Amino acid sequence: RWSMWNNMIESFVYGLLATGVMLAINKFVTTIFIKVKNTGLALVYGSLAAKLLFLSVFTLVIKNDLQNSIIYCSVILIGIIYSNLNTIVKLKWND
């Protein structure tokens, strides 16, 4: 029973770690946008590509340690949605 909880917690922590890196990429992209105003749409797509590249590599690295992929994927999905919405909102408000 405890190993099930440990596996769930481990998958949740991996998801939080990946989400934290995605939010750091998001912060970096919005900082660039504030300094260089003419690159809004390119930065949105570039940011999305960087996040997906990171997530692909990170998931391949931890795939053998990942026990509960549903929790991991759920946290990642929430992070992607939040990060993309946050990027779009910041780009719209800083126009």
Number of C-alpha atoms within 10 A of each C-alpha: 5 7 8 11 11 13 17 19 16 18 23 22 15 22 23 16 15 22 22 15 15 25 20 14 18 22 17 12 18 22 12 14 22 15 9 10 11 11 13 21 12 11 18 19 12 13 22 19 12 15 22 14 12 16 19 11 11 14 18 11 11 12 11 8 12 19 17 17 15 13 20 22 16 13 20 22 14 12 20 20 11 14 23 19 12 16 22 14 11 16 20 10 7 11 10
